[in-house]
C-alpha cells in the first residue's frame, strides 16, 4: 500500500508527468512509424526495420545538430544525414511521395520527344540534390538508364549520401552515371560534358538566347530533376538561375517536393498549370512550416513561385501524402524553358487555328515585333488564349501552360472563373445521347468542312473525326466534359486497341494510373491531367466510367430498381436477345412495367431537380415537354393552370414526362435491336458496351484511323460559352454547327437565342448549316432562325409510335441553312416532316 501511495506521489509531480507523456509519445511515434512502413517495397526483417527507423527517428528528432556553428551548408547537411545515410532509402519510401510519378512523367516526355524527333541524341540528365542515387535507379522502371542516357550526373552536397550513391552504381555497373559531391550553385555542365556541336561541327555556337552560359561549349542538359531537394537549398535563387544556364533549349525539368501555400499567392496567375488542391489552410501552413523547419526544410512559397516564373509549366500536380494519420502537402511539376513556343509566328499560327483566321495574316506577323503584333489591325479577331499570351509576354512572364503542351488541342481558359467552378469538377454526361449515324446521314460531312459542335462526352466529335473534316471545334462550358474528350484523344494517340476498349468499351482499366502517367501524360493539358490523376482510379477502377458523372444517377436508379424487383436476369436476357420478337416479348412482360411505371415517372423522373442532375434536363426543356403534352391532350396551358392548384402541378409534369418516355422507349424497342445495333440503350442497361454493339469510334478500323499521326491536328477544344466561341470566329468560315439540344436550355423571354443566331449567321458561310435537336415538336426559336437569315427544315419529327433515330430521345431534329442576304425576304419554306421509321430515313 505504501508503495502505491509513493507511486501516486511521483505521478503528481509535473516533471514526472511530462517525462511519462514524452515517453508515451515517443513509443507511439515509433509504433506508428513502423506500422506505416510495414508495406515497404524493400523487404526488411523486423530487426532491420526497427534498426532503420530507430536511426531515422534519432537522426531527425533526437540527435543534436552540430553543423550550424560553422555556418557551412555542407557541415549542416552532413550533421543531419551522416547518422542515417545507410538507412535513408529504406525510411523515405512512404515519406517522400511523388518521386516515382515525377520520374514517370519525365520519362514519358522523353519517350515522346524521341519518337517525334525533337530529341535526336542520347539525353544528358542532371539530378540536383540526388543524394543516394535512388532516383536514377528508380528511373529504370521507365527507361533503360545505361543505354537510354548518354550521361547522368548526380549532384549532392552531402559526402555521406554521395558515398551511398557511388556504392549503388558500382553495384549496378552503370558506367554512364557520375556522382559529384559539390554545391549545386557551382555546378557547370560544360566542366564535365563535351559539346555536341564541338564534335560534329567545325565551330561551337554561343547560345545565350536560351540561357546557356556565354561562350559555353555544351549543348545543355536534356533533363534536370530535383526530388525533395529544392526545399533544402538555403540560397535557392542562384540554383534555379543556374539551371537556366545549362538546360538545353528543348530540355525538361522535373521537380517533386513539399510545399504549403495560400490561395492569395497564386490566384491571379494564369501560368501555373491549374490550382487543383493547391491551397493549404492556415493551420496546415503554420504547422508544416514549423515542423519541417526543425530539419532545415524550408516550405516558403517563393521556391515554387520562382521556379514557375523562370520556366514554362507543362504539368503541375498538387497532392497530399496520407502519412501517419496526417496529410502532408507535396507537388509534382514538369517544366521547360519559357521561351519555347513563344515566338510571334507560332502564337499567331495557333491563334489562327482557334479562330479560323486566314493564316496569311498570321504570317505577316513574322515581320513585326510582338508590340506591333499586338497593335496590328491585320488580324481583327483573336482568341482569349492569344490575348493572354500577349499580356504575359509583355510582362516577361511565362505563357499559360496550354502553350507548352505537346499538342495544341486544348485552348487556354481561366479555370478560376465562377462559370467553370459551378460544375464542381464533375461532368454531367459520361456518354453522348445523339445518334452519330443520323448526324452523318443528315450532314454528309466533307473534307473541307469546318465543324462547331458541343463537346458533351466527346463521342460525336470522334465520329466526326472519322470523316476527316478540315477542322472540328468542340465547345463546352463544363471543363470536365472537355477533360473527358481530351482523355479519349490522348488515348487514341498513344494506346493500342486493347487498352482503348478497356477504357471506353468496358469503362474499366485496372492499370489506369500507370497508363495516365507513363503514356497519356505527354498528350494532355496540365488541367486535364490533374483532373484524371485525382479522379481516374475512382472512375476506371472502382466505379466504371459509365457510372460516373451526373448521368450515373439515372443508371444507378435503373440498376437498383431492377435488382429490387428481381429483374436483373430479364435485363441480361434483353441485352442478349438476337431477334426483335424476342426483345419485344421480354420488354412487354417484365421490364416495361418498371421503366414506364407511372408512379416512377410522376414522383422521381418528373422531379425537376432529379431531371437536371441525373439526365441533364433543364427547367426550360422540361417546360417544352409539358407544352407538347398539353397541346396533344387538347388542354391549353392557361386552363390547366387554372384547374390545378400550384401544389398539384408536379403531377402534370410527371404525366408529361411519362408520356414522353412512352413515346421514346416503346417505338425504340419495336424497331431497333438493342443487343446488336443500339449501343446507347445497351450501355444504360448493362453499364458497358459489348463487342457486337458499340459506337463506331470503338471499332478496330476506327482505331487504325484515329491513331494515325496528326489525326487530331484539326481539333480545337474550347472551354467557354458557345456564344463566346462563335463571336471570336472569323466571319464566313464555319460550314456546320451542331448544337445538340443546347437552345432548348435558353429562356424564351431572354435575348440569348437572338444573340446566338446573329453570331452563327456571321460565322457561317452561305449554305452553312446548323443542326439542332429539340424536346419540342415546334420549338419557339425556329421563328428566330427564320428572322435571322436561315431557312428552317424539320428533318425528323417524333409522333406517338414513330422512331426518328436509335436514341429517339428528342421530339424533333432541325436543320437551319444560312441563305444569301438577297434571299432573306423570300417566302418561308414549308417545313418538311419526316416521322417514319429508321428505314424511311435511310439512316
C-alpha positions in Angstrom: 0.0 0.0 0.0 2.9 2.3 0.9 4.5 1.6 -2.5 1.3 2.5 -4.2 1.0 5.8 -2.4 4.6 6.6 -3.2 3.9 5.9 -6.9 0.9 8.3 -6.8 3.1 11.0 -5.3 5.6 10.6 -8.1 2.9 10.8 -10.7 1.6 14.0 -9.1 5.0 15.6 -9.8 4.6 17.8 -13.0 8.1 16.9 -14.2 7.4 13.2 -13.9 4.1 13.7 -15.8 6.0 15.5 -18.6 8.6 12.7 -18.7 5.9 10.0 -18.9 4.0 11.8 -21.5 7.1 12.3 -23.6 8.0 8.6 -23.3 4.5 7.6 -24.3 4.6 9.9 -27.3 8.0 8.5 -28.4 6.7 4.9 -28.1 3.6 5.9 -30.1 5.7 7.6 -32.8 7.9 4.6 -33.1 4.9 2.2 -33.3 3.1 4.4 -35.9 6.3 4.8 -38.0 7.0 1.1 -38.0 3.3 0.3 -38.9 3.3 3.0 -41.6 6.3 1.5 -43.3 5.0 -2.1 -43.0 4.4 -2.4 -46.7 7.7 -1.2 -47.9 8.9 -2.3 -51.3 12.2 -3.2 -49.7 11.8 -6.4 -47.9 13.1 -5.9 -44.3 13.1 -8.2 -41.3 11.6 -6.9 -38.1 15.1 -6.3 -36.7 16.2 -4.4 -39.8 13.0 -2.4 -39.7 13.4 -1.5 -36.1 17.1 -0.6 -36.6 16.3 1.6 -39.7 13.6 3.6 -38.0 15.5 3.9 -34.8 18.3 5.5 -36.8 15.7 7.7 -38.7 14.0 8.9 -35.6 17.3 9.6 -33.8 18.7 11.5 -36.8 15.6 13.6 -37.4 14.3 14.3 -33.9 16.8 13.4 -31.2 20.3 13.9 -32.4 21.8 17.4 -31.7 22.7 19.1 -35.0 26.3 20.3 -34.9 26.7 21.9 -38.3 25.1 25.3 -37.6 28.1 26.6 -35.6 30.4 26.7 -38.7 27.8 28.4 -40.9 28.7 25.9 -43.6 25.8 24.3 -45.5 27.8 21.1 -46.2 28.6 20.7 -42.5 24.9 21.2 -41.6 23.8 18.6 -44.2 26.4 16.1 -43.0 25.3 16.6 -39.4 21.8 15.7 -40.4 22.4 12.9 -42.9 25.6 11.1 -41.7 23.8 9.2 -38.9 21.1 8.0 -41.2 22.7 7.8 -44.7 22.8 4.0 -44.7 19.1 3.7 -43.9 17.9 6.8 -45.9 16.3 4.9 -48.8 14.6 2.4 -46.6 13.0 5.1 -44.4 11.9 7.5 -47.2 9.7 5.5 -49.4 6.5 6.4 -47.6 7.5 9.9 -46.6 8.7 11.2 -50.0 5.7 10.6 -52.2 5.5 11.7 -55.8 9.1 10.8 -56.8 8.1 7.8 -58.9 5.3 9.8 -60.5 7.7 12.7 -61.3 10.1 10.3 -62.9 7.4 8.6 -64.9 6.2 11.9 -66.2 9.7 12.9 -67.2 10.3 9.5 -68.9 7.0 9.8 -70.8 8.1 13.3 -72.1 11.5 11.9 -73.1 10.0 9.0 -75.0 7.6 11.2 -76.9 10.3 13.6 -77.8 12.5 10.9 -79.1 9.6 9.4 -81.1 8.8 12.7 -82.7 12.4 13.7 -83.5 12.7 16.5 -81.0 15.3 14.6 -79.1 17.9 13.5 -81.7 20.7 12.4 -79.4 21.1 10.4 -76.3 20.0 12.7 -73.5 22.1 14.1 -70.6 20.4 14.0 -67.2 21.4 16.1 -64.2 19.8 15.1 -60.8 20.3 18.0 -58.4 20.3 17.0 -54.8 20.3 13.4 -56.0 21.5 12.1 -52.6 21.8 8.3 -52.6 21.1 8.0 -56.3 17.7 6.5 -55.6 16.0 8.5 -58.4 18.4 7.2 -61.0 17.8 3.6 -60.1 14.1 4.2 -59.8 14.1 5.6 -63.4 14.9 2.1 -64.6 11.2 1.3 -64.1 10.5 3.5 -67.1 13.8 3.7 -69.1 16.9 1.6 -69.5 19.2 4.1 -67.9 22.6 2.6 -69.1 21.5 2.7 -72.8 19.0 5.5 -73.0 21.1 8.2 -71.4 24.4 9.4 -72.6 25.4 10.7 -69.2 23.7 11.0 -65.8 25.1 13.4 -63.1 24.0 13.0 -59.5 24.9 16.3 -57.8 24.7 16.4 -54.0 26.5 18.3 -51.2 26.4 15.5 -48.6 29.5 13.3 -48.6 27.7 10.5 -46.7 24.8 10.4 -49.2 27.2 10.6 -52.2 29.1 7.6 -50.8 25.9 5.6 -50.8 25.3 6.6 -54.4 28.8 5.7 -55.5 28.4 2.2 -53.9 24.9 1.9 -55.6 26.2 2.5 -59.1 29.3 0.4 -58.7 27.0 -2.5 -57.6 24.7 -1.9 -60.6 27.6 -1.5 -63.0 26.2 1.7 -64.6 29.2 3.4 -66.2 27.4 6.4 -67.5 26.3 7.6 -64.1 28.7 10.1 -62.3 28.3 11.2 -58.7 29.5 14.7 -57.9 29.8 15.9 -54.3 29.5 19.7 -54.8 27.4 22.7 -54.2 24.6 22.9 -56.9 25.3 26.6 -57.3 28.7 25.9 -58.7 27.8 23.0 -60.9 28.6 23.7 -64.6 27.8 21.1 -67.1 30.5 22.2 -69.5 33.1 21.2 -66.9 32.0 17.5 -67.4 30.3 17.2 -70.8 31.7 17.6 -74.3 29.8 19.8 -76.7 27.7 18.0 -79.4 28.4 20.9 -81.7 32.1 20.8 -80.9 32.4 17.2 -82.0 30.1 17.4 -85.0 30.8 20.9 -86.4 33.9 22.9 -87.1 32.9 25.7 -84.7 31.0 26.0 -81.5 27.9 28.1 -81.2 27.2 30.5 -78.4 23.5 30.1 -77.3 22.9 32.8 -74.7 19.4 33.3 -76.0 18.2 30.1 -74.5 20.1 30.6 -71.2 23.4 28.7 -71.9 26.5 30.3 -70.5 28.3 32.9 -72.6 30.9 31.0 -74.6 29.6 27.7 -73.4 30.6 24.7 -75.5 27.9 22.4 -74.0 24.6 21.7 -75.7 22.9 21.7 -72.4 21.2 19.1 -70.2 18.1 17.4 -71.7 16.7 16.6 -68.3 17.1 18.2 -64.9 15.4 16.8 -61.8 15.1 17.8 -58.2 13.5 15.4 -55.8 12.8 16.9 -52.4 16.0 18.9 -52.7 14.8 22.4 -53.6 13.3 22.8 -50.2 16.6 22.1 -48.6 18.7 24.6 -50.5 19.1 27.8 -48.5 20.1 30.0 -51.4 17.7 28.7 -54.0 17.6 31.7 -56.3 21.1 31.2 -57.7 20.5 27.4 -58.1 17.3 28.0 -60.2 19.1 30.7 -62.1 22.0 28.3 -62.8 19.6 25.7 -64.2 18.7 28.1 -67.0 22.4 28.2 -67.9 22.7 24.5 -68.7 19.2 23.4 -69.6 19.0 22.6 -73.3 16.6 24.7 -75.4 14.3 21.6 -75.7 15.1 20.3 -72.3 12.6 19.5 -69.5 12.7 19.8 -65.7 11.0 17.6 -63.1 10.5 18.6 -59.5 8.8 16.9 -56.6 8.8 18.5 -53.2 6.9 19.5 -50.1 5.1 22.8 -50.1 2.5 25.0 -48.4 0.8 27.9 -50.0 -2.2 30.2 -49.7 -4.7 30.9 -52.5 -3.9 34.6 -52.2 -0.3 33.9 -53.5 -1.2 32.4 -56.9 -4.9 33.2 -57.7 -4.0 36.0 -60.2 -1.5 33.9 -62.2 -2.5 32.2 -65.4 0.8 30.3 -66.0 0.8 27.8 -63.1 -1.0 25.0 -65.0 -4.0 24.9 -62.7 -4.6 25.2 -59.0 -6.5 22.0 -58.1 -5.9 21.3 -54.4 -3.0 23.8 -54.3 -4.4 25.9 -51.4 -3.4 24.9 -47.9 -5.4 26.3 -45.0 -3.9 28.4 -42.3 -3.4 25.6 -39.8 -1.7 23.4 -42.4 0.7 26.2 -43.4 1.7 27.1 -39.9 2.1 23.5 -38.7 4.1 22.2 -41.6 6.4 25.2 -41.9 7.3 24.8 -38.2 7.6 21.1 -38.3 9.9 20.9 -41.3 11.9 23.9 -40.2 13.3 21.6 -37.4 15.2 19.6 -40.1 16.2 22.7 -42.1 13.5 22.0 -44.8 12.0 25.4 -45.9 8.5 25.4 -47.2 8.1 29.1 -48.1 6.1 29.6 -51.3 8.8 31.6 -53.0 10.7 28.5 -54.1 8.0 27.1 -56.2 6.9 30.5 -57.3 10.3 31.4 -58.7 10.6 28.0 -60.4 7.2 28.7 -62.2 8.3 32.2 -63.1 11.7 31.2 -64.6 10.3 28.3 -66.7 7.2 27.3 -68.6 4.8 24.8 -66.9 4.0 21.6 -68.8 2.3 19.7 -65.9 1.6 20.7 -62.4 0.1 18.5 -59.7 -0.8 19.2 -56.1 -1.4 16.3 -53.8 -1.4 15.1 -50.1 0.7 12.3 -48.6 -1.5 10.4 -46.1 1.3 9.6 -43.7 0.8 8.6 -40.0 -2.7 9.9 -39.9 -1.8 13.3 -41.3 -1.9 14.8 -44.8 1.5 16.3 -46.0 1.2 18.6 -49.0 3.5 18.0 -51.9 3.7 18.9 -55.5 5.0 17.5 -58.8 6.0 19.9 -61.5 7.2 19.3 -65.1 8.6 22.4 -66.9 10.6 23.6 -69.9 12.3 26.8 -71.0 9.7 29.5 -71.0 10.8 30.9 -74.4 9.7 27.6 -76.0 6.7 28.3 -78.3 6.6 32.0 -77.6 7.6 33.3 -81.0 5.1 35.7 -82.6 4.8 33.4 -85.6 3.8 30.3 -83.5 1.4 32.3 -81.4 -0.3 33.7 -84.4 -0.4 30.3 -86.1 -2.2 28.7 -83.2 -4.5 31.7 -82.8 -5.5 31.4 -86.4 -6.4 27.8 -85.9 -8.6 28.7 -82.9 -10.5 31.4 -84.6 -10.4 30.2 -88.3 -8.5 33.4 -89.2 -6.6 33.2 -92.5 -3.0 32.2 -91.8 -1.9 34.6 -94.5 -2.5 37.4 -92.0 -0.7 35.4 -89.3 2.4 35.1 -91.5 2.7 38.8 -91.7 3.5 38.8 -88.0 6.9 37.4 -88.8 8.0 40.8 -89.9 6.7 42.6 -86.9 7.7 42.8 -83.2 5.4 41.5 -80.6 4.3 45.0 -79.8 3.5 45.6 -83.4 1.6 42.3 -83.5 -0.4 43.4 -80.5 -1.4 46.6 -82.2 -1.8 45.2 -85.6 -5.2 45.6 -87.3 -4.5 43.0 -90.0 -6.0 40.3 -87.7 -9.1 41.7 -86.1 -10.2 38.7 -84.2 -8.1 36.9 -81.6 -8.7 34.0 -79.2 -8.6 34.6 -75.5 -5.5 32.3 -75.4 -3.7 34.7 -77.8 -4.7 37.7 -75.8 -3.5 36.1 -72.5 -0.2 35.2 -74.2 0.5 38.7 -75.4 -0.2 40.1 -71.9 2.2 37.6 -70.3 5.0 38.3 -72.9 4.7 42.0 -72.3 5.3 41.4 -68.6 8.1 38.9 -69.2 6.0 36.1 -67.6 5.8 32.5 -68.9 2.9 31.7 -71.2 -0.1 29.9 -69.8 0.6 26.2 -69.6 -1.5 25.3 -72.6 1.1 26.9 -74.9 3.8 24.4 -73.7 1.8 21.2 -74.4 2.9 18.7 -76.9 -0.4 19.2 -78.8 -2.5 22.4 -79.0 -5.9 20.7 -79.0 -7.0 22.4 -75.8 -7.4 26.2 -76.0 -6.4 28.2 -72.9 -9.2 29.1 -70.4 -9.3 30.6 -67.0 -10.2 27.7 -64.7 -10.7 30.1 -61.7 -13.8 31.7 -63.2 -17.2 31.0 -61.4 -18.8 29.9 -64.6 -16.4 27.0 -64.7 -16.4 26.4 -60.9 -20.1 25.9 -60.9 -19.8 22.3 -62.1 -17.7 21.2 -59.1 -15.2 19.4 -61.2 -17.8 16.8 -62.5 -19.1 16.1 -65.9 -22.8 15.5 -66.4 -22.5 13.2 -69.4 -20.2 10.1 -69.4 -21.6 9.2 -72.9 -23.3 11.1 -75.7 -27.1 10.7 -76.4 -27.1 12.0 -80.0 -27.2 9.4 -82.8 -23.9 9.8 -84.7 -25.3 7.7 -87.6 -28.2 10.1 -88.0 -25.8 13.1 -88.0 -23.7 11.5 -90.7 -26.8 10.9 -92.9 -28.1 14.5 -92.4 -24.8 16.4 -92.6 -22.8 14.4 -95.2 -19.5 15.8 -93.8 -16.8 16.6 -96.4 -13.1 17.1 -96.1 -13.3 20.9 -96.4 -16.0 21.3 -93.6 -15.3 23.3 -90.5 -17.5 22.0 -87.7 -18.5 23.6 -84.5 -20.1 21.2 -82.0 -21.0 20.8 -78.3 -18.4 18.5 -76.7 -20.7 16.6 -74.3 -18.9 13.3 -73.7 -16.9 13.7 -76.9 -18.3 10.7 -78.7 -19.7 12.6 -81.6 -16.6 14.7 -82.0 -14.7 11.4 -82.5 -17.3 10.3 -85.0 -16.9 13.5 -87.0 -13.1 13.0 -86.9 -13.6 9.7 -88.7 -14.9 11.7 -91.6 -11.7 13.7 -91.6 -13.1 17.3 -91.9 -10.8 20.3 -92.1 -11.4 21.3 -88.5 -13.6 20.4 -85.5 -14.2 23.0 -82.8 -15.6 21.2 -79.7 -17.2 23.6 -77.2 -18.4 23.1 -73.6 -18.6 25.4 -70.7 -18.0 22.5 -68.3 -14.2 21.9 -68.1 -14.8 18.2 -67.0 -16.6 17.4 -70.3 -13.6 18.6 -72.2 -11.3 16.7 -69.9 -13.1 13.6 -70.9 -12.7 14.4 -74.6 -9.0 15.1 -74.0 -8.6 11.8 -72.3 -10.1 10.0 -75.3 -8.0 11.9 -77.8 -4.8 11.2 -75.8 -5.7 7.5 -75.6 -6.2 7.2 -79.3 -2.9 9.0 -79.9 -0.8 6.6 -77.9 -2.6 3.4 -76.8 -3.3 0.2 -78.5 -6.8 -1.1 -79.3 -7.0 -3.4 -76.3 -6.4 -0.5 -73.9 -8.9 1.7 -75.8 -11.5 -1.0 -75.5 -11.0 -1.5 -71.8 -11.2 2.3 -71.1 -14.2 3.2 -73.2 -15.8 -0.1 -74.2 -15.8 -1.7 -70.8 -15.3 1.5 -68.9 -12.7 -0.1 -66.6 -8.9 -0.4 -66.6 -7.0 -1.7 -63.5 -3.8 0.0 -64.7 -5.3 3.4 -65.4 -2.9 5.3 -63.2 0.2 3.9 -64.8 -1.3 4.5 -68.3 -2.0 8.1 -67.3 1.5 8.8 -66.0 3.6 6.8 -68.4 1.7 7.0 -71.7 -1.1 9.6 -71.7 0.6 12.5 -69.9 2.6 13.9 -72.9 -0.7 14.3 -74.8 -2.7 16.0 -72.2 -3.0 19.6 -70.8 -2.0 20.2 -67.3 -5.6 20.8 -66.1 -6.9 17.6 -67.8 -4.0 15.6 -66.3 -4.7 16.9 -62.8 -8.4 16.0 -63.2 -7.7 12.4 -64.2 -5.0 11.9 -61.7 -7.4 12.9 -58.9 -10.5 11.1 -60.4 -9.1 8.4 -62.6 -8.9 5.5 -60.2 -12.4 6.1 -58.8 -13.7 6.3 -62.4 -11.9 3.4 -64.1 -11.0 1.1 -61.2 -13.7 1.4 -58.6 -16.9 2.6 -60.3 -16.5 2.3 -64.0 -16.6 5.2 -66.4 -20.3 5.0 -67.2 -21.3 5.0 -63.6 -19.7 8.4 -63.1 -20.8 12.0 -63.8 -24.3 13.3 -63.4 -25.7 10.6 -65.7 -24.8 8.0 -63.2 -27.8 8.8 -61.1 -30.1 7.6 -63.9 -28.1 4.4 -64.5 -27.8 3.6 -60.8 -31.6 4.2 -60.2 -32.5 1.8 -63.1 -30.0 -0.8 -61.9 -31.3 -0.6 -58.3 -34.9 -0.9 -59.4 -34.2 -4.0 -61.5 -32.3 -5.6 -58.6 -35.0 -4.7 -56.1 -37.7 -6.2 -58.3 -35.7 -9.2 -59.3 -35.5 -8.2 -62.9 -31.7 -8.3 -63.3 -31.9 -11.6 -65.2 -34.6 -10.2 -67.5 -32.3 -7.2 -68.4 -29.5 -9.6 -69.2 -31.8 -11.5 -71.5 -32.9 -8.3 -73.2 -29.3 -7.3 -73.8 -28.6 -10.7 -75.3 -31.8 -11.0 -77.4 -31.0 -12.0 -81.0 -34.3 -11.0 -82.6 -36.8 -8.2 -82.4 -39.6 -10.6 -81.4 -37.6 -11.9 -78.5 -36.7 -8.4 -77.4 -40.3 -7.2 -77.6 -41.6 -10.2 -75.6 -39.1 -9.6 -72.7 -39.8 -5.8 -72.8 -43.6 -6.2 -72.6 -43.7 -9.0 -70.0 -41.3 -7.5 -67.4 -39.1 -4.5 -68.0 -41.6 -2.1 -69.3 -43.7 -2.1 -66.2 -40.7 -0.9 -64.2 -39.2 1.7 -66.5 -42.6 3.1 -67.6 -44.2 3.0 -64.2 -46.5 6.0 -63.8 -45.6 6.2 -60.1 -41.9 6.3 -61.0 -42.3 9.0 -63.7 -44.6 11.2 -61.6 -42.6 11.1 -58.4 -39.0 10.7 -59.4 -38.4 11.2 -63.1 -40.8 14.1 -63.1 -38.9 15.8 -60.3 -37.3 19.0 -61.7 -34.1 18.7 -59.6 -33.6 15.0 -60.5 -34.2 15.7 -64.2 -31.4 18.2 -64.2 -28.9 16.3 -62.0 -29.4 12.8 -63.5 -30.5 13.4 -67.1 -29.2 16.9 -67.7 -32.8 18.2 -68.5 -33.0 21.9 -67.5 -36.3 23.5 -66.5 -36.8 25.3 -69.9 -36.6 22.0 -71.7 -39.0 20.3 -69.2 -41.5 23.1 -70.0 -41.3 22.3 -73.7 -42.1 18.7 -73.0 -45.1 19.8 -70.8 -46.2 22.2 -73.5 -46.4 19.5 -76.2 -48.1 17.2 -73.8 -50.9 19.7 -73.1 -51.3 20.5 -76.8 -51.5 16.8 -77.8 -54.0 16.3 -74.9 -56.2 19.2 -76.1 -55.6 21.2 -73.0 -54.5 24.8 -73.0 -51.7 25.8 -70.6 -53.9 28.6 -69.2 -56.8 26.3 -68.4 -54.7 23.7 -66.9 -53.0 26.2 -64.7 -56.5 27.4 -63.5 -57.7 23.8 -62.9 -54.7 22.6 -60.9 -53.5 24.2 -57.7 -49.9 25.1 -57.6 -49.2 22.1 -55.2 -50.5 19.7 -57.8 -48.7 21.0 -60.9 -45.9 18.4 -60.2 -48.4 15.7 -61.1 -48.9 17.3 -64.5 -45.2 17.3 -65.0 -45.0 13.7 -64.1 -47.7 12.8 -66.6 -45.9 14.7 -69.3 -42.6 13.0 -68.6 -44.4 9.6 -68.5 -45.9 10.2 -72.0 -42.6 11.4 -73.3 -40.9 8.3 -72.0 -43.5 6.0 -73.6 -43.1 7.7 -76.9 -39.3 7.3 -76.6 -39.0 3.7 -75.5 -41.9 1.8 -76.9 -41.1 2.6 -80.6 -37.4 2.1 -80.0 -37.9 -1.5 -78.6 -40.1 -2.3 -81.6 -37.7 -1.1 -84.3 -34.1 -1.4 -83.1 -32.3 -4.5 -81.7 -30.5 -3.3 -78.5 -28.0 -6.2 -78.4 -26.9 -5.6 -82.0 -27.4 -2.1 -83.1 -28.4 0.2 -80.3 -25.3 0.8 -78.1 -27.0 3.8 -76.5 -29.5 1.7 -74.5 -27.3 -1.3 -74.2 -24.9 0.9 -72.2 -27.7 2.2 -70.0 -28.9 -1.3 -69.2 -25.6 -3.0 -68.5 -23.1 -0.2 -67.9 -20.8 -1.0 -70.7 -20.7 -1.8 -74.4 -20.3 -5.2 -76.0 -18.0 -6.4 -78.7 -21.1 -6.7 -81.0 -22.6 -3.4 -80.2 -20.6 -0.2 -79.6 -20.0 3.3 -81.1 -18.3 3.4 -84.5 -15.2 5.1 -83.0 -14.6 1.9 -80.9 -14.1 -0.4 -83.9 -10.6 -1.7 -84.7 -10.9 0.1 -88.1 -11.7 3.4 -86.4 -8.7 2.9 -84.1 -6.4 2.5 -87.0 -7.7 5.8 -88.5 -7.8 7.8 -85.3 -4.4 6.6 -84.0 -2.5 7.8 -87.1 0.0 10.6 -86.5 -1.7 14.1 -86.7 -5.2 12.5 -86.8 -6.4 15.3 -84.4 -4.4 18.2 -85.7 -7.6 19.8 -86.9 -9.3 19.6 -83.4 -9.7 22.5 -81.1 -11.3 22.2 -77.7 -12.8 25.4 -76.3 -13.9 25.7 -72.7 -16.3 28.6 -72.8 -19.9 29.6 -73.6 -20.9 28.8 -77.2 -21.6 32.5 -77.9 -18.1 33.5 -76.8 -16.5 31.0 -79.1 -18.7 31.8 -82.1 -18.1 35.6 -81.6 -14.4 35.0 -82.0 -14.7 33.1 -85.2 -13.7 34.8 -88.4 -16.8 35.7 -90.4 -18.0 33.2 -93.0 -15.6 30.4 -92.1 -17.8 27.7 -90.4 -19.7 25.3 -92.6 -21.5 23.2 -89.9 -22.7 23.9 -86.3 -24.0 21.0 -84.3 -25.7 22.5 -81.2 -27.4 19.3 -79.9 -30.3 20.5 -77.7 -28.5 23.5 -76.3 -31.1 26.0 -77.5 -33.7 24.2 -75.6 -31.9 25.4 -72.4 -32.5 29.0 -73.2 -35.2 31.2 -71.7 -37.6 32.2 -74.4 -38.0 35.6 -72.6 -34.3 36.4 -72.9 -32.3 37.7 -75.9 -29.9 34.8 -75.7 -31.3 32.9 -78.7 -31.3 36.0 -80.9 -27.7 36.8 -79.9 -26.5 33.3 -80.7 -28.4 33.2 -84.0 -26.8 36.5 -85.1 -23.4 35.3 -84.2 -24.0 32.0 -86.0 -25.1 33.9 -89.1 -21.9 35.9 -89.0 -19.6 33.0 -88.6 -21.2 30.6 -91.1 -20.6 30.6 -94.8 -23.5 31.0 -97.1 -25.0 27.5 -97.3 -23.6 26.7 -93.8 -25.9 24.6 -91.7 -27.0 24.4 -88.0 -28.2 21.0 -86.7 -30.3 21.2 -83.6 -32.3 18.5 -81.7 -35.2 19.6 -79.6 -37.5 18.1 -77.0 -40.3 20.1 -78.6 -42.0 19.4 -81.9 -42.1 23.0 -83.0 -39.6 24.9 -80.7 -40.1 28.6 -80.2 -36.7 29.5 -81.6 -37.5 28.2 -85.2 -39.1 31.6 -86.0 -36.0 33.4 -84.6 -33.8 31.5 -87.0 -36.0 32.4 -90.0 -36.0 36.0 -88.9 -32.2 35.8 -88.6 -31.4 34.8 -92.2 -31.9 31.0 -92.1 -34.2 28.5 -93.9 -35.7 26.1 -91.4 -36.3 22.5 -92.2 -37.5 19.9 -89.8 -35.7 16.8 -91.0 -37.2 14.4 -88.4 -40.2 14.5 -86.0 -41.3 12.0 -83.5 -45.0 11.3 -83.1 -46.6 8.5 -81.0 -45.5 5.2 -82.3 -42.7 6.5 -84.5 -38.9 6.4 -84.1 -36.6 9.0 -85.6 -33.2 7.5 -84.7 -31.6 5.0 -82.4 -31.8 7.3 -79.4 -35.3 8.6 -80.0 -35.0 10.9 -77.1 -35.8 14.1 -78.9 -39.1 15.1 -80.4 -37.6 16.7 -83.5 -34.4 17.4 -85.4 -33.9 20.7 -87.3 -31.5 21.9 -90.0 -31.2 25.6 -90.4 -29.3 26.7 -93.6 -27.8 30.2 -94.0 -29.1 31.9 -97.1 -27.6 34.8 -99.1 -28.7 38.3 -97.9 -30.8 38.8 -101.0 -32.9 35.8 -100.1 -33.9 36.9 -96.7 -37.2 38.4 -97.9 -38.2 35.2 -99.7 -41.4 33.5 -98.6 -41.0 30.9 -95.8 -40.0 27.5 -96.9 -42.6 24.9 -95.8 -41.3 22.6 -93.1 -40.8 19.0 -94.1 -41.9 16.4 -91.6 -40.2 13.1 -91.5 -41.7 10.9 -88.8 -41.5 7.4 -90.0 -39.2 4.5 -89.2 -35.5 4.4 -89.3 -35.7 2.6 -92.7 -37.6 5.6 -94.2 -35.0 8.0 -93.0 -32.3 5.8 -94.6 -30.0 6.3 -91.6 
